[in-house]
Amino acid sequence: LMIGNFLKVGFSFLPNQFIYYLFGPVVGGIFGASMDILTFFLRPNGPFFWGFTLNAIIEGMLYGFALYKKPLTLRNILFVNVIAMIFVKLILTTYWLSILYGQGFLAILPLRALKAILMLPVETILLYTVIKSANATGILRTFYNQWIREK
């Protein structure tokens, strides 16, 4: 859901972050960039801007470093979500939007900060629940066992 030029609310973060959790920072960065470019070609909602691709790379690597082969706790997920929220979503994305649309950084920031604060617990709990549920079903264990056998 796009709200003006500066605010987008959605849940596409969930499958992306799950991939970062499963495959780590290198694959996370490549996947993030690939998805950003692919999404632009399939459903553009504005001009292509390299800064958003850079954000996707940074976010994929950040989540990959923080979650890959680490204990799954709400605290770990909250920690990486806060870092990504401040550095990528608030600082970098707001900066790119101010460049792209010629708006002042501080004019865009308050609404984006409000959205980030509201979405932080939602994103944290959703990602934790999805990963925990996938682990409980045994799907990930089967996936990892298959992957290890193929190597």
N, C-alpha and C positions, 0 to 999 in steps of 0.2 A: 504494500500500500504506500504510494507516494503522497506525501503531504507537502505540496509546493516543490521547489527545486532543491531544498536543503534537508529534507527529512523523509526517511524511508523506514517503514516498520514492516518486518517480515520475519520468517523463520527459516530462511535459507541457510543461516549460520549452522543449524543443527547437523545436517549431513556433512557439511564441510568440516566442522570441528570433530566429528566422529572419525572422518578420514585422517585428520591430523593426529588424533589419539592412536589410531591403529598403525599408522605408517611412519610417524616421526617427522622431524623438521625438513629434511631434504625433499621427500615426497610431498610434504605439506606445502612447501613453498612452490614447487612445480605445479601441484594440483591447484593451489590458490590462483596462481597466474593463469593457468589454463582455463579454469572456470570463469574467471573475470573476463577473459577475452571471448570465450565461447558464449557467455551470457550476453555480452555486448552484441555479438552478431545475431543471436537468436531473438533477443528481446531488448533492443536498445531503448533506453529512456533518457536520452541526452547524448552529447557528443562523447566519443572515445577520449579518455584522458589517461595518460601513462601513470599518473600519480595513484589512481585507484588500483592499477595492476601492481604497483609497488606495495601498496597497502595490503593487498591480498597475499603477496609473497611474504611480507613481514608477519602478517597474522598467521599464516600457515606454519612458518618456522617457529614463531613464538609459542603457539599451541603445541606444536610437535615437541619442542624442547621441554615444555612444562608438563606434558601429559604422557608422552610415549614411554612405555615401560616403567611408569611411576605408580606408586600406590594411588588408587582411586579414592579420593576424599573430596567432600564438599569444599574443604579449605583450599586444596590444590586448584580446583576448578574456579573457585571464587578469586583466588590470587591471580591466575592468568587472565580471567575476565576483567579484573580491575586494571591490570597493566595494559591489556589490549584496548579497554575502554578509554583510558586516559591518553595513551600515546597514539594509538591508531585512529580510533573513532572520534575523539574530541580534538586532538591537536592536528594530526595530519589530514584527516578527511575534511575538517572544517577549513584548514588552510587551502586544500585543493579546491574546495567549493568556492572560497573567496576569490581565488585566482580565476577559476572557470567562469563564474557569473558576475565578477566585478563588485561583489558585496564586501563590506567590511567584516573581518574575522570576528570582531567582538559583537557585531550585529547578529551574526548567525549562531554564535556559541551558546547563548542561554537556552534556546529551544532544543538544540542538540544535546546539551548537558542534561536537561530535564528528561528527555527520551532515554538517554544512556542510564541515568539513575533509576528510572522506572523499569527498564529492561534488564538491568543487572541481575536482580534476584530471579527473574523469569528465565533468562538464559542459563544461569548457573544451575538452577534446579532441573530444568529440562535436560540439559546435557548430562548431568549426573544420573538422572533417572533413565535416560536412554542407554547410557553405557552400562549402568548397573543391571538393567533389564536384559541387555544383550549378553552380559556375562552370566546371568542367572539361567538363561535358556541353554547355555552351552554352545551357542553358535560360534562365539569367538574362539573357544577352545578347539572346536572342530576346524575352524579356519586356520588357526595357528599350527595345529598338528599337520594339516594338509600342506601348508606352506613350508614347514620344516622338512617334511618328507621329500618335497620337490627339489629342495636345495641340495 
